[in-house]
Amino acid sequence: MANIGSYESKLNDFTWEVAEKELDYKSGDIINIGEYCTDRICRMGNKDKPALIWKGHSGEVKKYSFDQMRVLTNTIAHYLVELGLQNGDRICLFMDKVPELYFDFLGILKMGGVAQPLFSAFGPESLITRLGDAETAAIITQKKHLSKVRKIVNDLPSLKHIIVIDHDGRKPLRDRETAFFMEKVEPIENFDIFPSKAETPSVLHYTSGTTGQPKGAQHVHYSLISQYISAKYVLDLKDDDIYWCTADPGWVTGTSYGIIGAWANGVTQCVLDAGFKAQNWYEFIQEQKISVWYSAPTAIRALMKEGDQIIKDYDLSSLRHLCSVGEPLNAEAVIWSEKVFGLPFHDTFWQTETGSIMISNYPGMHVKPGSMGKPFPGITATVVDSKTHEPIDTGVVGLIAIKPGWPAMFRTYWNNKKVYNSKFVNGWYICGDRASIDEEGYYWFVGRDDDVINTGGHLVGPFEIESALLEHEAVAESGVIGKPDPVNMEVVKAFISLKDGFESSDMLNLDIMNFIRKKLSPLAMPQEIEFIDSLPKTRSGKIMRRVLKARETGEDIGDISTLENDL
Amino acid sequence: MSDIKNAILEYIKNEYLEDEDEDEIDFDTPLISGGIVDSFSMVSLKVFLETSYKIQLPDSKATPDAFDSVNNIYKLLKEFNIQ
């Protein structure tokens, strides 16, 4: 029997108080995510239960019980306080998927700090944008990523501490840098956890938009309510499950469901800190007897590409429930998973801003391959007209809109209340995604309503890439779009016109690719560059990305009356 | 043979390792499964090989497995008579 029971009956009787009651929380109480994921689980009699089973790329395995995690997160929280960090300080996590990443996250929350996770493949330019905007007080990183931090530290006056988790003493640390080994210092058995309340800031996740630099979506400790109950109902996490969320905590799935949702439910979770290789993934499922698997369409399609034969080499019978997030899951992937695993992947839809799952397919509910599913109980969703923002008829494509007020909803964009306010129209939060609803209430994704590129389940802003491209010595101007891709849904494509004195060549193409990869991130690197003489612009000089996109996809260009130059 | 392998190794060290990364890599070091080259960066490695050796690598050949070490990449290049 699935945790959710009947979806239809849950729709009628669910309120967020159900989750509050299960978590023994009453309005006005102290609520600290760090405490809920560690101390509370221990108090419930699960001290010795494995909390984290971690495997590195070299095959090394580490296991931590809930009690070990409780003490380690106490130790980290204590260390941060001793360092002079205070509640409300933004503390960045910038590292691979090592155990410290997970425990530092909870340690920061325990001492009242705001955890600011950033994807470890980000380059210096991506880092400085996000650390500068958040006026981050400290960054916790690994020595392998230290050089990227050192390149920008002098431009970050607010950054007081650079904490290196694996400094081996071979090279001296510099000003503001300090070494901290969580397992080599005196363990802190008891720590006075910060008495955070529902609206106390907890996590700051940066997300990309069409215009301007990335914005920090600010979440609060009360998000726990949504994350706990959606992990229970959608991921169907049960006491004896072994759960694997493949997302990196540099992104919201990796924190909402790769840390908070699973551990608030007291479930054992596994982490594989290694690059993608189908054999290694199947081997990991077999070794750890994974029962619930939360992954992404890009990874699923990459597994499909490796073929069905390889799956027969592994015993994957432990799997019982599969979910997917990050981008729409195509029908073929659902049908494939039913064929090879005997189980469908259940698509889930949500965003950095929503903090928890909004629309989903549920265990026990009929899955229509290719559909996003139906709204989570407690969530009021609809599709609205893009101009009037009024709900529209069944089957008509419009914008997905959610009635504000669910616990995990972001509370603001850091330093950008104006853009935050603009996301709410006619009493709805407008997601920026287009979809339709069929007669049975299932949602069907159509695409983004803006120029944001969804590549491999991650959003990339074209403006950020175009700005960085202009810093390359050969680039005069550029326009960046998402090009449809069979595995990643979209990949970054850049149209570039060169400055006088530069000529297009394969070497220049490679040089520009690497320039962006190192400056921003591998996700932002154009996988394709087209050199053109001039870019389509409006009379006011704005590059018309939609014209570039239409040209790329062969779609109708639409109204080009504002176009300045010929195509 | 070793010239080609050394050139690829040098490129990987310069392009994909950070300045402070002290881990030594050799011809057998796992690149993709070891997290040194991610799936997005694999595209730039493919373009490097195509540009340097004047070949076209079809997607069916440019797999994570084929790119997982310098030795694997060299094996792939041999299929295109690069040796």
Interface residues (C-beta under 8 A of the other chain):
Chain A: H57 S58 D96 A121 K143 K144 H145 L146 S147 K148 R150 R170 K171 D273 A274 G275 F276 K277 A278 N280 A302 T455 G456 D506 M507 N509 L510 M513 N514 R517 K518 P522 L523 M525 Q527
Chain B: E15 E18 D19 E20 D21 E22 D23 P30 L31 I32 S33 G34 G35 I36 V37 D38 S39 F40 S41 V43 S44 V47 F48 E50 T51 P64 D65 D68
